[in-house]
């Protein structure tokens, strides 16, 4: 995704509380590129998932 020539997009990744290292990987890229990482409280994510 980061090597695309088309740069007018928004990539949204949702942390569902998994125990893998995906959140830390996203944070590493955020330090290197113009990327924003937001963390929501796990409770809010669970509520959002239940509504969908």
PQR file with spaces between the fields and no chain letter, atoms N, CA, C, O and H, PARSE charges and radii, in Angstrom:
ATOM       1  N    UNK     1       0.808   -1.193    0.000 -0.4000 1.5000
ATOM       2  CA   UNK     1       0.000    0.000    0.000 -0.0000 2.0000
ATOM       3  C    UNK     1       0.855    1.262    0.000  0.5500 1.7000
ATOM       4  O    UNK     1       0.528    2.239   -0.674 -0.5500 1.4000
ATOM       5  N    UNK     2       1.927    1.242    0.740 -0.4000 1.5000
ATOM       6  CA   UNK     2       2.725    2.462    0.893 -0.0000 2.0000
ATOM       7  C    UNK     2       3.566    2.780   -0.324  0.5500 1.7000
ATOM       8  O    UNK     2       4.057    3.902   -0.449 -0.5500 1.4000
ATOM       9  H    UNK     2       2.193    0.448    1.287  0.4000 1.0000
ATOM      10  N    UNK     3       3.747    1.832   -1.225 -0.4000 1.5000
ATOM      11  CA   UNK     3       4.556    2.065   -2.420 -0.0000 2.0000
ATOM      12  C    UNK     3       3.718    2.386   -3.644  0.5500 1.7000
ATOM      13  O    UNK     3       4.246    2.419   -4.755 -0.5500 1.4000
ATOM      14  H    UNK     3       3.348    0.921   -1.124  0.4000 1.0000
ATOM      15  N    UNK     4       2.443    2.619   -3.472 -0.4000 1.5000
ATOM      16  CA   UNK     4       1.557    2.938   -4.589 -0.0000 2.0000
ATOM      17  C    UNK     4       1.877    4.327   -5.138  0.5500 1.7000
ATOM      18  O    UNK     4       2.295    5.211   -4.390 -0.5500 1.4000
ATOM      19  H    UNK     4       2.013    2.591   -2.570  0.4000 1.0000
ATOM      20  N    UNK     5       1.684    4.517   -6.428 -0.4000 1.5000
ATOM      21  CA   UNK     5       1.866    5.846   -7.002 -0.0000 2.0000
ATOM      22  C    UNK     5       0.643    6.722   -6.765  0.5500 1.7000
ATOM      23  O    UNK     5       0.755    7.947   -6.716 -0.5500 1.4000
ATOM      24  H    UNK     5       1.344    3.800   -7.036  0.4000 1.0000
ATOM      25  N    UNK     6      -0.520    6.103   -6.619 -0.4000 1.5000
ATOM      26  CA   UNK     6      -1.739    6.840   -6.285 -0.0000 2.0000
ATOM      27  C    UNK     6      -1.712    7.097   -4.788  0.5500 1.7000
ATOM      28  O    UNK     6      -1.696    6.158   -3.992 -0.5500 1.4000
ATOM      29  H    UNK     6      -0.611    5.108   -6.660  0.4000 1.0000
ATOM      30  N    UNK     7      -1.706    8.370   -4.402 -0.4000 1.5000
ATOM      31  CA   UNK     7      -1.544    8.669   -2.978 -0.0000 2.0000
ATOM      32  C    UNK     7      -2.729    9.396   -2.350  0.5500 1.7000
ATOM      33  O    UNK     7      -2.625    9.895   -1.230 -0.5500 1.4000
ATOM      34  H    UNK     7      -1.720    9.133   -5.048  0.4000 1.0000
ATOM      35  N    UNK     8      -3.843    9.460   -3.055 -0.4000 1.5000
ATOM      36  CA   UNK     8      -5.023   10.127   -2.516 -0.0000 2.0000
ATOM      37  C    UNK     8      -5.992    9.081   -1.966  0.5500 1.7000
ATOM      38  O    UNK     8      -7.072    8.872   -2.518 -0.5500 1.4000
ATOM      39  H    UNK     8      -3.927    9.054   -3.965  0.4000 1.0000
ATOM      40  N    UNK     9      -5.598    8.434   -0.887 -0.4000 1.5000
ATOM      41  CA   UNK     9      -6.440    7.413   -0.279 -0.0000 2.0000
ATOM      42  C    UNK     9      -6.275    7.441    1.234  0.5500 1.7000
ATOM      43  O    UNK     9      -5.322    8.007    1.768 -0.5500 1.4000
ATOM      44  H    UNK     9      -4.720    8.604   -0.439  0.4000 1.0000
ATOM      45  N    UNK    10      -7.209    6.827    1.891 -0.4000 1.5000
ATOM      46  CA   UNK    10      -7.151    6.703    3.340 -0.0000 2.0000
ATOM      47  C    UNK    10      -7.230    5.225    3.675  0.5500 1.7000
ATOM      48  O    UNK    10      -8.177    4.547    3.277 -0.5500 1.4000
ATOM      49  H    UNK    10      -7.984    6.367    1.457  0.4000 1.0000
ATOM      50  N    UNK    11      -6.261    4.731    4.389 -0.4000 1.5000
ATOM      51  CA   UNK    11      -6.217    3.335    4.818 -0.0000 2.0000
ATOM      52  C    UNK    11      -6.650    3.294    6.271  0.5500 1.7000
ATOM      53  O    UNK    11      -6.051    3.949    7.124 -0.5500 1.4000
ATOM      54  H    UNK    11      -5.492    5.283    4.712  0.4000 1.0000
ATOM      55  N    UNK    12      -7.683    2.530    6.548 -0.4000 1.5000
ATOM      56  CA   UNK    12      -8.190    2.422    7.914 -0.0000 2.0000
ATOM      57  C    UNK    12      -7.998    0.989    8.384  0.5500 1.7000
ATOM      58  O    UNK    12      -8.481    0.050    7.752 -0.5500 1.4000
ATOM      59  H    UNK    12      -8.170    1.998    5.854  0.4000 1.0000
ATOM      60  N    UNK    13      -7.294    0.825    9.492 -0.4000 1.5000
ATOM      61  CA   UNK    13      -7.086   -0.480   10.110 -0.0000 2.0000
ATOM      62  C    UNK    13      -7.731   -0.439   11.488  0.5500 1.7000
ATOM      63  O    UNK    13      -7.558    0.528   12.231 -0.5500 1.4000
ATOM      64  H    UNK    13      -6.901    1.588   10.006  0.4000 1.0000
ATOM      65  N    UNK    14      -8.462   -1.472   11.823 -0.4000 1.5000
ATOM      66  CA   UNK    14      -9.162   -1.516   13.107 -0.0000 2.0000
ATOM      67  C    UNK    14      -8.545   -2.603   13.970  0.5500 1.7000
ATOM      68  O    UNK    14      -8.483   -3.769   13.580 -0.5500 1.4000
ATOM      69  H    UNK    14      -8.602   -2.257   11.220  0.4000 1.0000
ATOM      70  N    UNK    15      -8.094   -2.203   15.138 -0.4000 1.5000
ATOM      71  CA   UNK    15      -7.553   -3.155   16.108 -0.0000 2.0000
ATOM      72  C    UNK    15      -8.730   -3.768   16.853  0.5500 1.7000
ATOM      73  O    UNK    15      -9.443   -3.078   17.582 -0.5500 1.4000
ATOM      74  H    UNK    15      -8.144   -1.256   15.454  0.4000 1.0000
ATOM      75  N    UNK    16      -8.925   -5.042   16.667 -0.4000 1.5000
ATOM      76  CA   UNK    16     -10.052   -5.715   17.312 -0.0000 2.0000
ATOM      77  C    UNK    16      -9.657   -6.376   18.621  0.5500 1.7000
ATOM      78  O    UNK    16     -10.365   -7.245   19.131 -0.5500 1.4000
ATOM      79  H    UNK    16      -8.346   -5.602   16.075  0.4000 1.0000
ATOM      80  N    UNK    17      -8.535   -5.961   19.150 -0.4000 1.5000
ATOM      81  CA   UNK    17      -8.093   -6.517   20.427 -0.0000 2.0000
ATOM      82  C    UNK    17      -7.272   -7.785   20.263  0.5500 1.7000
ATOM      83  O    UNK    17      -7.035   -8.501   21.236 -0.5500 1.4000
ATOM      84  H    UNK    17      -7.961   -5.255   18.736  0.4000 1.0000
ATOM      85  N    UNK    18      -6.838   -8.069   19.044 -0.4000 1.5000
ATOM      86  CA   UNK    18      -6.042   -9.276   18.825 -0.0000 2.0000
ATOM      87  C    UNK    18      -4.712   -9.169   19.552  0.5500 1.7000
ATOM      88  O    UNK    18      -4.274   -8.077   19.913 -0.5500 1.4000
ATOM      89  H    UNK    18      -7.030   -7.487   18.254  0.4000 1.0000
ATOM      90  N    UNK    19      -4.082  -10.306   19.761 -0.4000 1.5000
ATOM      91  CA   UNK    19      -2.835  -10.324   20.522 -0.0000 2.0000
ATOM      92  C    UNK    19      -1.603  -10.397   19.630  0.5500 1.7000
ATOM      93  O    UNK    19      -0.493  -10.616   20.115 -0.5500 1.4000
ATOM      94  H    UNK    19      -4.438  -11.193   19.467  0.4000 1.0000
ATOM      95  N    UNK    20      -1.799  -10.212   18.316 -0.4000 1.5000
ATOM      96  CA   UNK    20      -0.633  -10.186   17.430 -0.0000 2.0000
ATOM      97  C    UNK    20       0.044   -8.825   17.524  0.5500 1.7000
ATOM      98  O    UNK    20      -0.336   -8.001   18.356 -0.5500 1.4000
ATOM      99  H    UNK    20      -2.701  -10.034   17.922  0.4000 1.0000
ATOM     100  N    UNK    21       1.027   -8.585   16.694 -0.4000 1.5000
ATOM     101  CA   UNK    21       1.797   -7.344   16.778 -0.0000 2.0000
ATOM     102  C    UNK    21       1.388   -6.317   15.725  0.5500 1.7000
ATOM     103  O    UNK    21       2.166   -5.419   15.407 -0.5500 1.4000
ATOM     104  H    UNK    21       1.336   -9.254   16.018  0.4000 1.0000
ATOM     105  N    UNK    22       0.188   -6.437   15.185 -0.4000 1.5000
ATOM     106  CA   UNK    22      -0.224   -5.535   14.100 -0.0000 2.0000
ATOM     107  C    UNK    22      -0.235   -4.068   14.541  0.5500 1.7000
ATOM     108  O    UNK    22       0.155   -3.199   13.761 -0.5500 1.4000
ATOM     109  H    UNK    22      -0.444   -7.167   15.444  0.4000 1.0000
ATOM     110  N    UNK    23      -0.661   -3.775   15.742 -0.4000 1.5000
ATOM     111  CA   UNK    23      -0.691   -2.388   16.201 -0.0000 2.0000
ATOM     112  C    UNK    23       0.715   -1.809   16.291  0.5500 1.7000
ATOM     113  O    UNK    23       0.937   -0.666   15.892 -0.5500 1.4000
ATOM     114  H    UNK    23      -0.977   -4.481   16.376  0.4000 1.0000
ATOM     115  N    UNK    24       1.649   -2.566   16.800 -0.4000 1.5000
ATOM     116  CA   UNK    24       3.023   -2.059   16.893 -0.0000 2.0000
ATOM     117  C    UNK    24       3.642   -1.882   15.505  0.5500 1.7000
ATOM     118  O    UNK    24       4.441   -0.968   15.302 -0.5500 1.4000
ATOM     119  H    UNK    24       1.469   -3.494   17.125  0.4000 1.0000
ATOM     120  N    UNK    25       3.287   -2.740   14.553 -0.4000 1.5000
ATOM     121  CA   UNK    25       3.774   -2.592   13.176 -0.0000 2.0000
ATOM     122  C    UNK    25       3.233   -1.304   12.570  0.5500 1.7000
ATOM     123  O    UNK    25       3.970   -0.572   11.909 -0.5500 1.4000
ATOM     124  H    UNK    25       2.638   -3.483   14.718  0.4000 1.0000
ATOM     125  N    UNK    26       1.953   -1.023   12.788 -0.4000 1.5000
ATOM     126  CA   UNK    26       1.366    0.222   12.282 -0.0000 2.0000
ATOM     127  C    UNK    26       2.051    1.437   12.896  0.5500 1.7000
ATOM     128  O    UNK    26       2.295    2.430   12.211 -0.5500 1.4000
ATOM     129  H    UNK    26       1.354   -1.618   13.325  0.4000 1.0000
ATOM     130  N    UNK    27       2.355    1.354   14.172 -0.4000 1.5000
ATOM     131  CA   UNK    27       3.037    2.464   14.839 -0.0000 2.0000
ATOM     132  C    UNK    27       4.436    2.686   14.264  0.5500 1.7000
ATOM     133  O    UNK    27       4.879    3.828   14.144 -0.5500 1.4000
ATOM     134  H    UNK    27       2.156    0.547   14.728  0.4000 1.0000
ATOM     135  N    UNK    28       5.133    1.608   13.910 -0.4000 1.5000
ATOM     136  CA   UNK    28       6.454    1.739   13.294 -0.0000 2.0000
ATOM     137  C    UNK    28       6.356    2.492   11.967  0.5500 1.7000
ATOM     138  O    UNK    28       7.161    3.384   11.697 -0.5500 1.4000
ATOM     139  H    UNK    28       4.773    0.680   14.007  0.4000 1.0000
ATOM     140  N    UNK    29       5.377    2.137   11.145 -0.4000 1.5000
ATOM     141  CA   UNK    29       5.184    2.836    9.874 -0.0000 2.0000
ATOM     142  C    UNK    29       4.781    4.289   10.102  0.5500 1.7000
ATOM     143  O    UNK    29       5.173    5.171    9.338 -0.5500 1.4000
ATOM     144  H    UNK    29       4.724    1.413   11.365  0.4000 1.0000
ATOM     145  N    UNK    30       4.007    4.541   11.142 -0.4000 1.5000
ATOM     146  CA   UNK    30       3.585    5.908   11.439 -0.0000 2.0000
ATOM     147  C    UNK    30       4.794    6.786   11.750  0.5500 1.7000
ATOM     148  O    UNK    30       4.790    7.979   11.449 -0.5500 1.4000
ATOM     149  H    UNK    30       3.688    3.825   11.763  0.4000 1.0000
ATOM     150  N    UNK    31       5.815    6.206   12.344 -0.4000 1.5000
ATOM     151  CA   UNK    31       7.031    6.960   12.646 -0.0000 2.0000
ATOM     152  C    UNK    31       7.835    7.277   11.392  0.5500 1.7000
ATOM     153  O    UNK    31       8.585    8.254   11.374 -0.5500 1.4000
ATOM     154  H    UNK    31       5.819    5.237   12.588  0.4000 1.0000
ATOM     155  N    UNK    32       7.692    6.467   10.340 -0.4000 1.5000
ATOM     156  CA   UNK    32       8.488    6.618    9.131 -0.0000 2.0000
ATOM     157  C    UNK    32       7.772    7.405    8.036  0.5500 1.7000
ATOM     158  O    UNK    32       8.424    8.052    7.216 -0.5500 1.4000
ATOM     159  H    UNK    32       7.083    5.674   10.355  0.4000 1.0000
ATOM     160  N    UNK    33       6.475    7.360    8.013 -0.4000 1.5000
ATOM     161  CA   UNK    33       5.682    7.978    6.944 -0.0000 2.0000
ATOM     162  C    UNK    33       4.708    8.977    7.553  0.5500 1.7000
ATOM     163  O    UNK    33       4.635    9.130    8.773 -0.5500 1.4000
ATOM     164  H    UNK    33       5.945    6.834    8.679  0.4000 1.0000
ATOM     165  N    UNK    34       3.973    9.646    6.696 -0.4000 1.5000
ATOM     166  CA   UNK    34       2.936   10.579    7.156 -0.0000 2.0000
ATOM     167  C    UNK    34       1.653    9.789    7.422  0.5500 1.7000
ATOM     168  O    UNK    34       0.682    9.866    6.669 -0.5500 1.4000
ATOM     169  H    UNK    34       4.032    9.522    5.706  0.4000 1.0000
ATOM     170  N    UNK    35       1.684    9.033    8.514 -0.4000 1.5000
ATOM     171  CA   UNK    35       0.580    8.137    8.860 -0.0000 2.0000
ATOM     172  C    UNK    35       0.136    8.445   10.285  0.5500 1.7000
ATOM     173  O    UNK    35       0.958    8.705   11.165 -0.5500 1.4000
ATOM     174  H    UNK    35       2.473    8.971    9.125  0.4000 1.0000
ATOM     175  N    UNK    36      -1.144    8.412   10.491 -0.4000 1.5000
ATOM     176  CA   UNK    36      -1.701    8.639   11.822 -0.0000 2.0000
ATOM     177  C    UNK    36      -2.283    7.336   12.346  0.5500 1.7000
ATOM     178  O    UNK    36      -3.006    6.642   11.631 -0.5500 1.4000
ATOM     179  H    UNK    36      -1.811    8.202    9.776  0.4000 1.0000
ATOM     180  N    UNK    37      -1.974    7.008   13.576 -0.4000 1.5000
ATOM     181  CA   UNK    37      -2.508    5.809   14.225 -0.0000 2.0000
ATOM     182  C    UNK    37      -3.300    6.258   15.439  0.5500 1.7000
ATOM     183  O    UNK    37      -2.782    6.955   16.312 -0.5500 1.4000
ATOM     184  H    UNK    37      -1.387    7.572   14.157  0.4000 1.0000
ATOM     185  N    UNK    38      -4.551    5.855   15.484 -0.4000 1.5000
ATOM     186  CA   UNK    38      -5.404    6.174   16.630 -0.0000 2.0000
ATOM     187  C    UNK    38      -5.814    4.880   17.313  0.5500 1.7000
ATOM     188  O    UNK    38      -6.125    3.885   16.659 -0.5500 1.4000
ATOM     189  H    UNK    38      -4.971    5.290   14.775  0.4000 1.0000
ATOM     190  N    UNK    39      -5.809    4.909   18.619 -0.4000 1.5000
ATOM     191  CA   UNK    39      -6.229    3.738   19.378 -0.0000 2.0000
ATOM     192  C    UNK    39      -7.515    4.064   20.125  0.5500 1.7000
ATOM     193  O    UNK    39      -7.597    5.064   20.837 -0.5500 1.4000
ATOM     194  H    UNK    39      -5.557    5.718   19.150  0.4000 1.0000
ATOM     195  N    UNK    40      -8.500    3.220   19.954 -0.4000 1.5000
ATOM     196  CA   UNK    40      -9.745    3.378   20.701 -0.0000 2.0000
ATOM     197  C    UNK    40      -9.721    2.394   21.865  0.5500 1.7000
ATOM     198  O    UNK    40      -9.038    1.371   21.822 -0.5500 1.4000
ATOM     199  H    UNK    40      -8.433    2.407   19.376  0.4000 1.0000
ATOM     200  N    UNK    41     -10.454    2.714   22.867 -0.4000 1.5000
ATOM     201  CA   UNK    41     -10.566    1.790   23.989 -0.0000 2.0000
ATOM     202  C    UNK    41     -11.168    0.477   23.491  0.5500 1.7000
ATOM     203  O    UNK    41     -12.083    0.480   22.668 -0.5500 1.4000
ATOM     204  H    UNK    41     -11.009    3.545   22.902  0.4000 1.0000
ATOM     205  N    UNK    42     -10.661   -0.622   23.983 -0.4000 1.5000
ATOM     206  CA   UNK    42     -11.142   -1.929   23.522 -0.0000 2.0000
ATOM     207  C    UNK    42     -12.644   -2.073   23.725  0.5500 1.7000
ATOM     208  O    UNK    42     -13.316   -2.720   22.922 -0.5500 1.4000
ATOM     209  H    UNK    42      -9.918   -0.625   24.652  0.4000 1.0000
ATOM     210  N    UNK    43     -13.167   -1.494   24.760 -0.4000 1.5000
ATOM     211  CA   UNK    43     -14.597   -1.564   25.029 -0.0000 2.0000
ATOM     212  C    UNK    43     -15.385   -0.921   23.900  0.5500 1.7000
ATOM     213  O    UNK    43     -16.407   -1.459   23.474 -0.5500 1.4000
ATOM     214  H    UNK    43     -12.622   -0.968   25.413  0.4000 1.0000
ATOM     215  N    UNK    44     -14.923    0.224   23.408 -0.4000 1.5000
ATOM     216  CA   UNK    44     -15.626    0.911   22.323 -0.0000 2.0000
ATOM     217  C    UNK    44     -15.600    0.093   21.043  0.5500 1.7000
ATOM     218  O    UNK    44     -16.581    0.072   20.299 -0.5500 1.4000
ATOM     219  H    UNK    44     -14.092    0.661   23.753  0.4000 1.0000
ATOM     220  N    UNK    45     -14.493   -0.576   20.781 -0.4000 1.5000
ATOM     221  CA   UNK    45     -14.391   -1.409   19.588 -0.0000 2.0000
ATOM     222  C    UNK    45     -15.373   -2.564   19.683  0.5500 1.7000
ATOM     223  O    UNK    45     -16.033   -2.899   18.699 -0.5500 1.4000
ATOM     224  H    UNK    45     -13.696   -0.559   21.385  0.4000 1.0000
ATOM     225  N    UNK    46     -15.477   -3.172   20.849 -0.4000 1.5000
ATOM     226  CA   UNK    46     -16.418   -4.278   21.026 -0.0000 2.0000
ATOM     227  C    UNK    46     -17.848   -3.825   20.797  0.5500 1.7000
ATOM     228  O    UNK    46     -18.637   -4.542   20.181 -0.5500 1.4000
ATOM     229  H    UNK    46     -14.941   -2.899   21.648  0.4000 1.0000
ATOM     230  N    UNK    47     -18.187   -2.646   21.286 -0.4000 1.5000
ATOM     231  CA   UNK    47     -19.536   -2.107   21.090 -0.0000 2.0000
ATOM     232  C    UNK    47     -19.800   -1.873   19.602  0.5500 1.7000
ATOM     233  O    UNK    47     -20.873   -2.203   19.097 -0.5500 1.4000
ATOM     234  H    UNK    47     -17.546   -2.064   21.786  0.4000 1.0000
ATOM     235  N    UNK    48     -18.822   -1.304   18.909 -0.4000 1.5000
ATOM     236  CA   UNK    48     -18.986   -1.032   17.473 -0.0000 2.0000
ATOM     237  C    UNK    48     -19.157   -2.317   16.689  0.5500 1.7000
ATOM     238  O    UNK    48     -19.970   -2.378   15.767 -0.5500 1.4000
ATOM     239  H    UNK    48     -17.950   -1.036   19.319  0.4000 1.0000
ATOM     240  N    UNK    49     -18.401   -3.344   17.044 -0.4000 1.5000
ATOM     241  CA   UNK    49     -18.503   -4.615   16.328 -0.0000 2.0000
ATOM     242  C    UNK    49     -19.859   -5.271   16.553  0.5500 1.7000
ATOM     243  O    UNK    49     -20.405   -5.896   15.644 -0.5500 1.4000
ATOM     244  H    UNK    49     -17.741   -3.295   17.793  0.4000 1.0000
ATOM     245  N    UNK    50     -20.397   -5.135   17.739 -0.4000 1.5000
ATOM     246  CA   UNK    50     -21.706   -5.732   18.045 -0.0000 2.0000
ATOM     247  C    UNK    50     -22.814   -5.058   17.242  0.5500 1.7000
ATOM     248  O    UNK    50     -23.795   -5.701   16.869 -0.5500 1.4000
ATOM     249  H    UNK    50     -19.954   -4.628   18.478  0.4000 1.0000
ATOM     250  N    UNK    51     -22.658   -3.764   16.977 -0.4000 1.5000
ATOM     251  CA   UNK    51     -23.693   -3.032   16.230 -0.0000 2.0000
ATOM     252  C    UNK    51     -23.689   -3.405   14.765  0.5500 1.7000
ATOM     253  O    UNK    51     -24.710   -3.241   14.097 -0.5500 1.4000
ATOM     254  H    UNK    51     -21.862   -3.241   17.280  0.4000 1.0000
ATOM     255  N    UNK    52     -22.596   -3.896   14.244 -0.4000 1.5000
ATOM     256  CA   UNK    52     -22.519   -4.288   12.841 -0.0000 2.0000
ATOM     257  C    UNK    52     -22.730   -5.741   12.782  0.5500 1.7000
ATOM     258  O    UNK    52     -22.712   -6.324   11.698 -0.5500 1.4000
ATOM     259  H    UNK    52     -21.766   -4.029   14.787  0.4000 1.0000
